[in-house]
Amino acid sequence: MYLVLTIFAIRARRKARIPIGSGSDESLLRATRAHGSFIEHTIFFLISMFLLENNGVNQIYLYSVSFIFVIARISHAVSFYLKKGILRQVGVMITITCYVSNLVYLIKSLS
């Protein structure tokens, strides 16, 4: 997914002929934010998953929350291209739910 968002951002940048920043091009801004938002959220999620896995958390939980997280990030990324605010809101809410769930599970696994 990151690779796809990278390609979309590169295409938007070439189309707008803007090498740095986004200028006033809304489609370039949307593409770069979809790309940036994905990596910003994924890094912290992967760190939490690493900590959970190293603490021996149930594998089914890890697979399930990972699947849900990916669906959330897809929803969020698609919202930038379709200009559907509800998809973005749903994506953010599910992403935060995954973070909180991982935090609770991590605290539980440490006690």
Secondary structure in CASP SS format (residue, H / E / C, confidence):
PFRMAT SS
TARGET T0000
AUTHOR 0000-0000-0000
METHOD secondary structure of the structure
MODEL  1
M C 1.00
Y H 1.00
L H 1.00
V H 1.00
L H 1.00
T H 1.00
I H 1.00
F H 1.00
A H 1.00
I H 1.00
R H 1.00
A H 1.00
R H 1.00
R H 1.00
K H 1.00
A H 1.00
R C 1.00
I C 1.00
P C 1.00
I C 1.00
G C 1.00
S C 1.00
G C 1.00
S C 1.00
D C 1.00
E H 1.00
S H 1.00
L H 1.00
L H 1.00
R H 1.00
A H 1.00
T H 1.00
R H 1.00
A H 1.00
H H 1.00
G H 1.00
S H 1.00
F H 1.00
I H 1.00
E H 1.00
H H 1.00
T H 1.00
I H 1.00
F H 1.00
F H 1.00
L H 1.00
I H 1.00
S H 1.00
M H 1.00
F H 1.00
L H 1.00
L H 1.00
E H 1.00
N H 1.00
N C 1.00
G C 1.00
V C 1.00
N C 1.00
Q H 1.00
I H 1.00
Y H 1.00
L H 1.00
Y H 1.00
S H 1.00
V H 1.00
S H 1.00
F H 1.00
I H 1.00
F H 1.00
V H 1.00
I H 1.00
A H 1.00
R H 1.00
I H 1.00
S H 1.00
H H 1.00
A H 1.00
V H 1.00
S H 1.00
F H 1.00
Y H 1.00
L H 1.00
K C 1.00
K C 1.00
G H 1.00
I H 1.00
L H 1.00
R H 1.00
Q H 1.00
V H 1.00
G H 1.00
V H 1.00
M H 1.00
I H 1.00
T H 1.00
I H 1.00
T H 1.00
C H 1.00
Y H 1.00
V H 1.00
S H 1.00
N H 1.00
L H 1.00
V H 1.00
Y H 1.00
L H 1.00
I H 1.00
K H 1.00
S H 1.00
L H 1.00
S C 1.00
END
